[in-house]
Amino acid sequence: MMDNHRLEALLVKALKNRLENETILHIPEAGVLLWNIFTKLSATRTYHMSGPNPISYTEIHAFSILTGCPLQPHHVKIIRALDDAWLEHCYSSENSKVKGKQGRSGELTTEAFDAIFG
């Protein structure tokens, strides 16, 4: 049996490798269920003007209740770690459409607006 910290690290590493290198995804067998839950939750995520919102605890809880899939705190921690890695990739300076165009206080500048809406 794989410990939770190791499983989390392996799943996050697999996701980062896939996002950064577009390699074949290698998910440990112990993480397949959590990976599938993450992808289902991620498919229903909301977006705001600058990009994706994180998957909330409320959404994870609702998923667990509606699907009858009981999630333990360590499962939620792993799902959130995957989401953090995914969001980090989305908002990284290399992948941002508005790279260098957001104001210092986070306000939307005209350059950032043009980059987002064309």
N, C-alpha and C positions, 0 to 999 in steps of 0.2 A: 504494500500500500504506500502511495506517495504522500509525503506530508504537504500540507496546504501551502506553505511558503514556497516550496519547490515547484508545486503545480502552478501557482500564480506566476512565478518567474518564468517558467517554460512557456506558458500561454502568452504572456506579454512579449517575450522574446520572439515567439512565432509570429505574432501580430506585427511587431515592429519590422521584422525581416520581410514579411509580406508587403507591408506598406512602403518600405524604403527600397527594397531590391526587386520587388515583384517576383520573388521566388515561389516555388511550390510551398504551400502551407503544410507544415508538419505539426499536427496537434497530438499531444500525448493522449492515449486512449482514455485515461482518467479524466481528461478535460473536455471530451467531446460534448457532453451534455451542457456544461457551462458555456462552451463556445457557441453552441446552438442557441442557448438562451440569450447570450450577448448579441448575436446577429439578429435575432427576432426583435429584441428591444431596440437595437440600433436602427432597424428599419422603420420604427415608429417614432423616432426622435423628432423633436421640433427644431426649427431653425429661427434665428433672428436675423436682423439686417446684416450682421457681420459674419454669420456662419452658424454652425450647429450648436445646440444647447447640450449640456451633459444629460445623461440618463439620470433621472431623479430617483431617490429612494421610494417615492410614492409610486412611480411607474414600475419599479421592480416589485414592490409589494402587490400592486394591482395585478401584475403578470402572474405572480405566485398564486394569488387567490383565484383568478379567472381560469388558469390552466390546471389548477390542482397540483402544481409542482411545488412541494415544500422546499423553501430555501433557508439554509442555516446562515448565521452571520458570516462565516468564512466563505460561503458561496457568494454572498453579496459583495464582500471585500474583493474577491477575484473579478467579479463582473465590473465593479467600479475601477479596478486597476486596468482592465482592458479598455474601458471607456476613457480613462485618463490618457492612456497611450494613444488611442485613436484621436482624441481631441488635440493632444500635443502635436501629432503629425499634421492635423488639419490646420492648426494655427501656427505652425513653424514658419519662420521667416522665408524659407525656401519655397513653401507652398502657398503663401498668402498672396491673394490678388491685390491686396492693399499694402503690400510691403513698403514701409517707409512713408506711408501716406496718412497715417493716423496721427492726430495731434498729440501733444505731450500729455494732456489731461484725459485722453481717450475720446475727445469729441470727434464727430464726423466732419472731416474737412471736405472741401469741394473735390479735391483730388481723389480721396477715398470714395466719395459718392460716385464719381465718374468711373472709377475702377470697378465698383460693384455693379452699377446699373448701365454703364456704357455711354 
